[in-house]
Amino acid sequence: MTLFFSFIVATFATMVLIPPLVRLAEWLHVVDRPAARKVHRTPVPRLGGVAMAIGAVLPPIMWATMHSRMVGFLCGVAVILFFGLWDDLKGIDYRLKFLGQIIAVLIVVLYAGVVVRYVPFWGLEPLPDYVAIPMTVFALVGVTNAINLADGLDGLAGGITLLSLGIIGILAHPSGDIGLLLATVSVIGSIVGFLRFNTYPARIFMGDGGSQFLGFSAGVLVVMLTQQSNTALSPALPLMILGLPILDTVMVMSERLYEGRSPFLPDKNHIHHKLLALGFDHYEAVFVIYLLQTMLVAAAYFLRFERDWLILSLYGLFCLALIGSLKAGMATGWRCHRHPHQGAIPVVPGWIQWLRKDQRILRIAFYFAVVAIPCYFFLGALLVERVPKDIGALACALLIVLLVLYVTRRHKPFNIVERACAYIAGICVVYLVQVMPGALADLSLYRNILFAAMTVAVAIGFRFSKERFRVTPMDFLVILVALVVPNLPDVNIEMGNAGIAVAMLIVLFYSIELVLNNFWRRWDVMRLTTSVTLAVLGLRGVVGALT
C-alpha cells in the first residue's frame, strides 16, 4: 500500500503543479524557443522538471525512513535541481553546471555511501576507495549528462528513464529494499504525471532541471540496486539498463571529436536526429527509441545473473547493429515515408470512409461508454467487501479537490486534475474489486462481459473518431508496463489475477478518454461519476475505520 500511494501521490502532485508552472514560465519568459537544431516550431515553457522533482520527493518525505542513504539522495536531488533550474532561468556556463553535478554526486557518494565497488571481471573483491570513489563520481556525472543530452524530442527522456526505472524496481523487488523501491516508484510516478503534458505535441518541457534530475536519479538508483540491494546481479547490468543514453552520448561525442569539434558543442547527430533524417515522424522516432530501450531492459532482466562477458558482448553487438543500421539507411537513401510522387497513396476502403462520415457506430460506442463507466464505478464502490482507511482518506481528499474545481469552473471542460481524479478513482475501484470483491465475487462473468464490450467500444473510438483520440508513445509505455510487470515470474503482486486487473485498468482509462475527448462532450457525467464514487469510497473508509 505504501508503494501504491507513493505512485499516486507523485503522479497527482506532478500533474497538479504543471499547469501553474506553465503560466509561471510564460510570465517569466522561461521558454524554449525554436532554433536550427530543435524540432519544435513554437516557444514551449520549460519548467516541468520542477513539478517532477517535487512530485518525486514528496512520497519519500512522507513515508521513507530517513537514513543516510535516503537523506543523501534527497539532498543530491535538491542540488541538481537548483543548478538545473538556474540554467533554465538564466543560462549558466557548462563548467558551473558540471560543478553542480559534481556536488550532488559527492553528497550521495561520500555521505550516503553510494559507491561502485564491484566491477566486471574484478571478481568478488571490492575496489579500494581511491579507485572506487573517483570512478563512481565520473560514472554518475556521465549518466546525468547522458539523459540530459537525450532530451531532444517530446516524451523522449522521460520515457527512456521510465523504462530504466521500471526494470530497476522489478529487480529490486525480490531484495525487499523498501527505501529503493519507494524512491524508484516515486520517480516513476512523477514521470507518468509529466508525460501527460510532454507527449507530442508537448505543452511543457522538463528543461535542464528535469533532465538532470532524471539522469541523476536513474544513475544513483541503479548503483544502489547492483552495489547494495541485490549484489547477486551482474555489475555489468547498469550498461544494459542505461545503455541507449550512454550509447547516444558516446556516439555523438566521438563524432564531434573525429570532426575536430568540441565534444560539448550541440549538433544534430543524436540518434533521434538521425531517425528524423531517415523520414520518421516525430512520434514515430520516439516510438522506435522506446522499442530499442525496451529491448535493452528486457535483456537486462533475462541476463541479470549471467556472466559479465556475455552481457558486455551482447550490448556491444546491439550498439554495432544500431549504428550500422543508421549509417546504412543514410548511405542508401532509405526513408521511412515516401512522398506522394514516389508511389501511390493507399486507398482507404469505402466502408471505412462511410462509417467515419456517418458516425452512428461511434455514437453507439460513445453512449455505451457513458453508461458502462458509471455502472462499474458505482457498483464497485458500493459492493466491495470493505474499503481500507487509507483509500478512504485518499478518496476524501480527492473529493474536496473536485468540489473546489466544480465551484470555480463548473461550465468548463474537464481539466487535467479532474482527469487525474477520475483515473485514481478507477484504480481504487479495480484494486478493491480484485482484492476484496465482496458481493461482486459471483458476478465475475458479467464483469468480464462488460469489459469485453468496453474494449470493442474503445477500438471503435480509435478507428472512427475524428477527434484527437489516437495511440501515442506514452500509451505504448502504459500498456507495456501494465501487461508485462504483473506477469513476470519474480514479481509477486498481492492482487488476485493482476494481469486481468491491469488489462481492465487500460480499458477503463481509454473508455474515459473516449468519453472526454469525443465531440459529444459529457463532462458533467464524468464529474458526477467521479465525485459520487469518491464520496462512497471515502464514507465507507471512514465508517470502516470507526467500527
C-alpha positions as CSV (number, residue, x, y, z in Angstrom):
1,M,0.0,0.0,0.0
2,T,2.9,2.4,0.7
3,L,4.3,1.9,-2.8
4,F,0.8,2.2,-4.3
5,F,0.2,5.5,-2.5
6,S,3.7,6.7,-3.4
7,F,3.0,6.3,-7.1
8,I,-0.4,8.0,-6.8
9,V,0.9,11.0,-4.8
10,A,3.9,11.5,-7.1
11,T,1.7,11.3,-10.2
12,F,-1.0,13.5,-8.8
13,A,1.4,16.2,-7.4
14,T,3.2,16.4,-10.7
15,M,0.0,16.8,-12.7
16,V,-1.4,19.4,-10.3
17,L,1.8,21.5,-10.3
18,I,2.4,21.6,-14.1
19,P,-0.5,24.0,-15.1
20,P,0.6,26.8,-12.8
21,L,4.2,26.2,-13.8
22,V,3.2,26.6,-17.4
23,R,1.7,30.0,-16.6
24,L,4.7,31.0,-14.4
25,A,7.2,30.0,-17.2
26,E,5.3,32.1,-19.7
27,W,5.2,35.1,-17.3
28,L,8.9,34.8,-16.6
29,H,9.7,34.1,-20.3
30,V,11.3,30.8,-19.4
31,V,10.5,29.2,-22.7
32,D,12.4,27.0,-25.2
33,R,12.4,28.9,-28.5
34,P,12.7,27.3,-31.9
35,A,16.2,27.0,-33.3
36,A,18.1,25.3,-36.1
37,R,18.9,22.2,-34.1
38,K,15.5,21.9,-32.5
39,V,12.4,20.2,-33.8
40,H,9.6,22.3,-32.2
41,R,8.2,25.3,-34.0
42,T,6.7,27.4,-31.2
43,P,8.0,28.5,-27.9
44,V,7.4,25.9,-25.1
45,P,7.6,26.5,-21.3
46,R,10.5,24.6,-19.7
47,L,9.8,24.3,-16.0
48,G,8.4,20.8,-16.0
49,G,11.4,19.5,-14.1
50,V,10.4,21.4,-11.0
51,A,7.0,19.6,-10.9
52,M,8.7,16.2,-11.4
53,A,11.2,16.7,-8.7
54,I,8.7,17.9,-6.2
55,G,6.3,15.1,-7.0
56,A,9.1,12.6,-6.7
57,V,10.5,13.7,-3.3
58,L,7.1,14.1,-1.6
59,P,6.4,10.3,-1.0
60,P,9.9,9.6,0.5
61,I,9.5,12.6,2.8
62,M,6.1,11.3,3.8
63,W,6.8,7.6,4.2
64,A,10.5,6.7,3.9
65,T,12.9,6.0,6.8
66,M,15.3,8.9,6.8
67,H,18.6,7.0,7.0
68,S,21.8,8.5,5.5
69,R,21.2,6.9,2.0
70,M,17.7,8.4,1.6
71,V,18.8,11.8,3.0
72,G,21.8,11.9,0.7
73,F,19.6,11.1,-2.3
74,L,17.1,13.8,-1.5
75,C,19.9,16.4,-0.8
76,G,21.5,15.4,-4.1
77,V,18.2,15.9,-6.0
78,A,17.8,19.3,-4.4
79,V,21.3,20.4,-5.5
80,I,20.9,19.0,-9.0
81,L,17.5,20.7,-9.4
82,F,18.9,24.1,-8.1
83,F,21.7,24.2,-10.7
84,G,19.4,22.9,-13.4
85,L,16.7,25.5,-12.6
86,W,19.4,28.2,-12.5
87,D,20.5,27.2,-16.0
88,D,16.9,27.2,-17.2
89,L,16.2,30.7,-15.8
90,K,19.5,32.5,-16.5
91,G,21.7,30.2,-18.6
92,I,25.0,29.3,-17.0
93,D,28.4,28.2,-18.2
94,Y,28.8,24.5,-18.7
95,R,31.6,24.4,-16.1
96,L,29.3,25.8,-13.5
97,K,26.7,23.1,-14.5
98,F,29.4,20.4,-14.1
99,L,30.2,21.9,-10.6
100,G,26.6,21.4,-9.5
101,Q,26.5,17.9,-10.8
102,I,29.7,17.0,-9.0
103,I,28.5,18.5,-5.7
104,A,25.3,16.5,-6.0
105,V,27.2,13.3,-6.8
106,L,29.7,13.8,-4.0
107,I,26.8,14.1,-1.5
108,V,25.4,10.6,-2.4
109,V,28.9,9.1,-2.7
110,L,30.6,10.5,0.5
111,Y,27.5,10.9,2.8
112,A,25.1,8.3,1.5
113,G,27.8,5.7,0.7
114,V,26.5,5.1,-2.9
115,V,29.8,3.8,-4.4
116,V,30.6,1.4,-7.2
117,R,32.9,-1.1,-5.5
118,Y,32.3,-4.2,-7.7
119,V,33.0,-4.0,-11.4
120,P,33.0,-6.6,-14.3
121,F,35.9,-9.1,-14.4
122,W,37.2,-8.0,-10.9
123,G,35.8,-10.9,-9.0
124,L,34.3,-10.6,-5.5
125,E,37.0,-8.3,-4.2
126,P,35.8,-4.6,-3.7
127,L,37.7,-1.8,-5.3
128,P,39.8,0.4,-3.0
129,D,38.3,3.8,-2.2
130,Y,40.9,5.7,-4.1
131,V,39.7,3.9,-7.3
132,A,36.0,3.4,-6.4
133,I,35.1,6.9,-5.4
134,P,36.5,8.8,-8.5
135,M,35.1,6.2,-10.8
136,T,31.7,6.5,-9.2
137,V,31.7,10.3,-9.5
138,F,32.7,10.1,-13.2
139,A,30.0,7.4,-13.9
140,L,27.2,9.3,-12.2
141,V,28.1,12.7,-13.8
142,G,28.3,10.9,-17.1
143,V,24.8,9.3,-16.7
144,T,23.3,12.6,-15.6
145,N,24.6,14.2,-18.8
146,A,23.6,11.3,-21.0
147,I,19.9,11.6,-20.0
148,N,20.3,15.4,-20.3
149,L,21.6,15.1,-23.9
150,A,18.8,12.6,-24.8
151,D,16.1,15.2,-24.1
152,G,15.6,16.1,-27.7
153,L,12.0,15.1,-28.6
154,D,8.7,15.3,-26.8
155,G,8.5,12.5,-24.2
156,L,11.9,11.0,-25.1
157,A,14.0,11.5,-22.0
158,G,11.0,10.8,-19.7
159,G,10.0,7.6,-21.5
160,I,13.6,6.2,-21.6
161,T,14.1,6.9,-17.9
162,L,10.7,5.4,-17.0
163,L,11.7,2.1,-18.8
164,S,15.1,2.1,-17.0
165,L,13.5,2.8,-13.6
166,G,10.8,0.2,-14.3
167,I,13.4,-2.6,-14.6
168,I,15.3,-1.2,-11.5
169,G,12.1,-1.5,-9.5
170,I,11.5,-5.1,-10.8
171,L,15.0,-6.2,-10.0
172,A,14.9,-4.5,-6.5
173,H,11.6,-6.1,-5.6
174,P,13.0,-9.6,-4.5
175,S,15.5,-7.9,-2.3
176,G,12.8,-6.2,-0.2
177,D,14.7,-2.9,-0.2
178,I,11.7,-0.7,0.6
179,G,13.7,2.6,0.5
180,L,15.0,1.9,-3.0
181,L,11.6,0.7,-4.2
182,L,9.8,3.8,-2.7
183,A,12.3,6.2,-4.4
184,T,12.1,4.4,-7.7
185,V,8.2,4.2,-7.7
186,S,8.0,7.9,-6.8
187,V,10.2,9.0,-9.7
188,I,8.2,6.7,-12.0
189,G,5.0,8.4,-10.8
190,S,6.4,11.8,-11.4
191,I,7.4,10.9,-15.0
192,V,3.9,9.5,-15.7
193,G,2.3,12.7,-14.4
194,F,4.7,14.8,-16.6
195,L,4.3,12.7,-19.7
196,R,0.6,13.6,-19.9
197,F,1.8,17.1,-20.8
198,N,5.0,16.2,-22.6
199,T,3.8,13.6,-25.2
200,Y,3.9,15.1,-28.7
201,P,2.9,17.8,-29.2
202,A,4.3,18.9,-25.8
203,R,2.7,21.6,-23.7
204,I,5.8,21.9,-21.4
205,F,9.4,20.8,-21.5
206,M,11.3,19.4,-18.4
207,G,14.2,21.7,-19.1
208,D,17.8,21.1,-17.8
209,G,16.5,20.9,-14.3
210,G,14.2,18.0,-15.2
211,S,16.6,16.1,-17.5
212,Q,19.5,16.3,-15.0
213,F,17.1,15.2,-12.2
214,L,16.1,12.1,-14.2
215,G,19.7,11.3,-15.1
216,F,21.0,11.7,-11.6
217,S,18.1,9.7,-10.1
218,A,18.5,6.8,-12.6
219,G,22.3,6.7,-12.1
220,V,22.1,6.7,-8.3
221,L,19.2,4.2,-8.1
222,V,20.9,1.7,-10.5
223,V,24.1,1.9,-8.4
224,M,22.1,1.3,-5.2
225,L,20.4,-1.7,-6.9
226,T,23.5,-3.5,-8.2
227,Q,26.0,-2.5,-5.5
228,Q,23.9,-2.6,-2.3
229,S,20.4,-4.1,-2.6
230,N,21.0,-7.1,-4.8
231,T,24.7,-7.8,-5.2
232,A,23.9,-11.2,-6.9
233,L,23.2,-9.1,-10.0
234,S,25.9,-8.8,-12.6
235,P,27.9,-5.5,-12.1
236,A,27.7,-5.1,-15.9
237,L,23.9,-4.8,-15.8
238,P,23.7,-0.9,-15.5
239,L,25.2,-0.8,-19.0
240,M,22.1,-2.6,-20.3
241,I,19.6,-0.6,-18.1
242,L,21.0,2.8,-19.2
243,G,22.6,1.6,-22.4
244,L,20.8,3.7,-25.0
245,P,21.5,7.1,-23.5
246,I,25.1,6.0,-22.9
247,L,25.5,4.8,-26.5
248,D,24.0,8.1,-27.8
249,T,26.4,10.2,-25.7
250,V,29.5,8.2,-26.7
251,M,28.5,8.2,-30.3
252,V,27.8,11.9,-30.6
253,M,30.9,12.9,-28.7
254,S,33.1,10.6,-30.8
255,E,31.7,12.1,-34.0
256,R,32.4,15.6,-32.7
257,L,36.0,14.7,-31.8
258,Y,36.6,12.9,-35.1
259,E,35.5,16.0,-36.9
260,G,37.8,18.2,-34.8
261,R,35.0,19.9,-32.9
262,S,34.4,20.4,-29.2
263,P,32.5,17.4,-27.6
264,F,30.3,19.8,-25.8
265,L,29.1,21.8,-28.8
266,P,25.4,21.0,-29.7
267,D,24.6,19.5,-33.1
268,K,22.0,17.2,-34.8
269,N,23.9,13.9,-34.6
270,H,21.9,12.3,-31.9
271,I,20.0,9.0,-32.5
272,H,16.7,10.8,-32.6
273,H,18.0,13.4,-35.1
274,K,19.2,10.5,-37.4
275,L,15.8,8.9,-37.2
276,L,14.1,12.1,-38.2
277,A,16.5,12.4,-41.1
278,L,15.5,8.9,-42.2
279,G,12.0,10.1,-42.6
280,F,10.4,9.0,-39.3
281,D,7.7,11.4,-37.9
282,H,8.3,12.9,-34.5
283,Y,6.2,10.4,-32.6
284,E,7.5,7.5,-34.7
285,A,11.1,8.4,-33.8
286,V,10.2,8.4,-30.1
287,F,8.3,5.1,-30.5
288,V,11.3,3.5,-32.2
289,I,13.7,4.6,-29.4
290,Y,11.2,3.3,-26.8
291,L,11.3,-0.1,-28.6
292,L,15.1,-0.1,-28.6
293,Q,15.2,0.8,-24.9
294,T,12.6,-1.9,-24.2
295,M,14.9,-4.4,-25.9
296,L,17.7,-3.4,-23.6
297,V,15.8,-3.5,-20.3
298,A,14.2,-6.9,-21.3
299,A,17.7,-8.2,-22.0
300,A,18.8,-6.8,-18.6
301,Y,16.0,-8.8,-16.9
302,F,16.8,-12.1,-18.6
303,L,20.6,-11.7,-18.3
304,R,20.6,-10.4,-14.7
305,F,22.5,-13.3,-13.3
306,E,24.6,-14.1,-16.4
307,R,28.4,-13.7,-16.8
308,D,29.8,-10.2,-17.3
309,W,31.4,-11.1,-20.7
310,L,28.1,-12.2,-22.1
311,I,26.3,-9.0,-21.1
312,L,29.0,-6.8,-22.4
313,S,29.3,-8.8,-25.6
314,L,25.5,-8.6,-26.3
315,Y,25.5,-4.9,-25.5
316,G,28.4,-4.4,-27.9
317,L,26.5,-6.3,-30.7
318,F,23.4,-4.2,-30.0
319,C,25.5,-1.0,-30.4
320,L,27.1,-2.2,-33.6
321,A,23.8,-3.2,-35.1
322,L,22.1,0.1,-34.3
323,I,25.0,2.3,-35.5
324,G,25.3,0.1,-38.7
325,S,21.6,0.3,-39.4
326,L,21.6,4.1,-39.1
327,K,24.6,4.5,-41.3
328,A,23.3,2.1,-43.9
329,G,20.0,3.9,-44.0
330,M,21.6,7.2,-44.6
331,A,24.1,5.8,-47.2
332,T,21.5,4.1,-49.3
333,G,18.9,6.9,-49.2
334,W,16.3,4.8,-47.4
335,R,13.4,6.7,-46.0
336,C,10.5,5.6,-43.7
337,H,7.8,7.5,-45.6
338,R,7.6,8.0,-49.3
339,H,6.4,11.3,-50.8
340,P,3.2,11.3,-52.9
341,H,5.2,11.5,-56.1
342,Q,7.2,8.4,-55.2
343,G,4.4,6.0,-55.1
344,A,0.6,5.6,-54.9
345,I,-1.2,6.8,-51.8
346,P,-3.0,3.8,-50.2
347,V,-6.8,3.9,-50.7
348,V,-9.0,3.8,-47.6
349,P,-11.8,1.3,-48.0
350,G,-15.1,2.8,-48.9
351,W,-16.9,1.2,-46.0
352,I,-14.5,2.8,-43.5
353,Q,-15.0,6.2,-45.1
354,W,-18.7,5.8,-44.9
355,L,-18.6,4.8,-41.2
356,R,-16.4,7.8,-40.4
357,K,-18.7,10.1,-42.2
358,D,-21.9,8.5,-40.8
359,Q,-20.7,8.4,-37.2
360,R,-23.6,6.3,-35.9
361,I,-21.4,3.4,-34.8
362,L,-19.2,5.9,-32.9
363,R,-22.3,7.4,-31.3
364,I,-23.4,4.0,-30.1
365,A,-19.9,3.2,-28.7
366,F,-19.8,6.6,-27.0
367,Y,-23.1,6.2,-25.3
368,F,-22.3,2.7,-24.2
369,A,-19.1,4.0,-22.5
370,V,-21.2,6.8,-20.9
371,V,-23.4,4.2,-19.3
372,A,-20.8,1.5,-18.6
373,I,-18.3,3.6,-16.7
374,P,-20.7,4.9,-14.0
375,C,-22.2,1.4,-13.6
376,Y,-18.7,-0.1,-12.9
377,F,-17.6,2.8,-10.7
378,F,-20.8,2.9,-8.5
379,L,-21.3,-0.9,-8.2
380,G,-17.6,-1.4,-7.4
381,A,-17.5,1.3,-4.7
382,L,-20.8,0.1,-3.1
383,L,-20.4,-3.7,-3.2
384,V,-16.8,-4.5,-2.4
385,E,-16.3,-6.2,0.9
386,R,-14.7,-3.2,2.7
387,V,-12.7,0.0,1.9
388,P,-9.4,0.4,3.8
389,K,-9.0,3.6,5.7
390,D,-6.0,4.7,3.6
391,I,-8.1,4.5,0.4
392,G,-11.0,6.2,2.2
393,A,-8.7,9.1,3.3
394,L,-7.4,9.5,-0.3
395,A,-10.9,9.5,-1.7
396,C,-12.0,12.2,0.7
397,A,-9.0,14.4,-0.2
398,L,-9.7,14.0,-3.9
399,L,-13.4,14.7,-3.4
400,I,-12.5,18.0,-1.8
401,V,-10.3,18.9,-4.7
402,L,-13.1,18.0,-7.2
403,L,-15.7,20.1,-5.3
404,V,-13.4,23.1,-5.3
405,L,-12.8,22.7,-9.0
406,Y,-16.5,22.3,-9.7
407,V,-17.4,25.6,-7.9
408,T,-14.7,27.5,-9.7
409,R,-15.0,26.0,-13.2
410,R,-18.3,24.1,-13.5
411,H,-19.0,25.1,-17.1
412,K,-15.6,24.4,-18.4
413,P,-14.1,21.3,-20.0
414,F,-12.6,18.5,-17.9
415,N,-9.0,19.6,-16.9
416,I,-6.0,17.5,-16.2
417,V,-6.6,17.5,-12.4
418,E,-10.1,16.2,-12.8
419,R,-8.8,13.6,-15.2
420,A,-6.3,12.5,-12.6
421,C,-9.1,12.2,-10.0
422,A,-11.1,10.0,-12.4
423,Y,-8.1,7.8,-13.1
424,I,-7.3,7.4,-9.4
425,A,-10.9,6.6,-8.6
426,G,-10.8,3.9,-11.3
427,I,-7.5,2.5,-9.9
428,C,-9.0,2.3,-6.4
429,V,-12.2,0.5,-7.6
430,V,-10.3,-2.0,-9.8
431,Y,-7.9,-2.7,-6.9
432,L,-10.7,-3.3,-4.4
433,V,-12.8,-5.4,-6.8
434,Q,-9.8,-7.7,-7.3
435,V,-8.6,-7.9,-3.7
436,M,-11.9,-7.9,-1.8
437,P,-14.8,-8.3,-4.2
438,G,-17.5,-9.0,-1.6
439,A,-20.9,-9.3,-3.4
440,L,-19.2,-8.9,-6.8
441,A,-17.3,-12.2,-6.4
442,D,-20.2,-14.2,-8.0
443,L,-20.5,-11.7,-10.9
444,S,-17.1,-12.1,-12.4
445,L,-18.6,-13.4,-15.7
446,Y,-20.7,-10.3,-16.1
447,R,-17.8,-8.1,-15.3
448,N,-15.7,-9.7,-18.0
449,I,-18.6,-9.3,-20.5
450,L,-18.8,-5.7,-19.6
451,F,-15.1,-5.1,-20.1
452,A,-15.2,-7.0,-23.4
453,A,-17.9,-4.7,-24.7
454,M,-15.9,-1.7,-23.4
455,T,-12.9,-3.0,-25.3
456,V,-14.9,-3.1,-28.5
457,A,-16.2,0.5,-27.8
458,V,-12.6,1.7,-27.3
459,A,-11.5,0.0,-30.6
460,I,-14.3,1.7,-32.4
461,G,-13.3,5.0,-30.9
462,F,-9.7,4.6,-32.0
463,R,-10.8,3.7,-35.6
464,F,-13.6,6.1,-36.4
465,S,-13.3,9.1,-34.1
466,K,-12.5,12.4,-35.9
467,E,-11.1,13.9,-32.6
468,R,-7.5,13.6,-31.2
469,F,-8.1,10.1,-29.9
470,R,-5.1,8.0,-31.1
471,V,-2.3,5.9,-29.7
472,T,0.7,7.9,-28.5
473,P,4.2,6.7,-27.4
474,M,3.0,7.2,-23.8
475,D,0.2,4.7,-24.4
476,F,2.8,2.2,-25.5
477,L,4.6,2.7,-22.2
478,V,1.4,2.3,-20.2
479,I,0.3,-0.9,-22.0
480,L,3.8,-2.4,-21.9
481,V,4.3,-1.8,-18.1
482,A,0.7,-2.8,-17.2
483,L,0.8,-6.1,-19.2
484,V,4.4,-7.2,-18.6
485,V,5.1,-6.3,-15.0
486,P,2.4,-8.3,-13.2
487,N,3.2,-11.5,-15.2
488,L,7.0,-11.6,-14.5
489,P,7.9,-14.7,-12.6
490,D,9.8,-12.9,-9.9
491,V,7.2,-10.2,-9.2
492,N,4.6,-11.3,-6.6
493,I,1.9,-8.6,-6.6
494,E,-0.6,-9.1,-3.9
495,M,-3.7,-9.0,-6.1
496,G,-5.9,-11.7,-7.4
497,N,-5.0,-12.2,-11.1
498,A,-3.1,-9.0,-11.5
499,G,-2.8,-9.4,-15.3
500,I,-6.6,-9.2,-15.7
501,A,-6.7,-6.2,-13.3
502,V,-4.2,-4.2,-15.3
503,A,-5.9,-5.1,-18.5
504,M,-9.2,-3.8,-17.0
505,L,-7.5,-0.6,-16.0
506,I,-6.2,0.0,-19.5
507,V,-9.7,-0.5,-21.0
508,L,-11.2,1.7,-18.3
509,F,-8.7,4.5,-18.8
510,Y,-9.3,4.6,-22.6
511,S,-13.0,4.4,-22.1
512,I,-12.8,7.5,-20.0
513,E,-10.7,9.1,-22.8
514,L,-13.3,8.1,-25.3
515,V,-16.0,10.0,-23.4
516,L,-13.9,13.0,-22.6
517,N,-12.2,13.5,-26.0
518,N,-15.1,12.8,-28.4
519,F,-17.0,15.7,-29.9
520,W,-20.2,14.7,-28.0
521,R,-18.9,16.1,-24.7
522,R,-20.4,15.0,-21.4
523,W,-18.1,16.5,-18.8
524,D,-20.8,16.6,-16.1
525,V,-21.4,12.9,-16.4
526,M,-17.8,12.1,-15.6
527,R,-17.7,14.8,-12.9
528,L,-20.7,13.3,-11.2
529,T,-19.5,9.7,-11.6
530,T,-16.1,10.5,-10.1
531,S,-17.5,12.6,-7.3
532,V,-20.1,10.0,-6.2
533,T,-17.5,7.2,-6.4
534,L,-15.0,9.1,-4.3
535,A,-17.8,10.0,-1.8
536,V,-18.8,6.4,-1.4
537,L,-15.2,5.2,-1.0
538,G,-14.5,8.0,1.5
539,L,-17.6,7.3,3.5
540,R,-17.1,3.6,3.6
541,G,-13.4,4.1,4.5
542,V,-14.2,6.4,7.4
543,V,-17.1,4.2,8.7
544,G,-14.8,1.1,8.5
545,A,-12.1,2.9,10.4
546,L,-14.5,3.8,13.2
547,T,-16.1,0.4,13.6
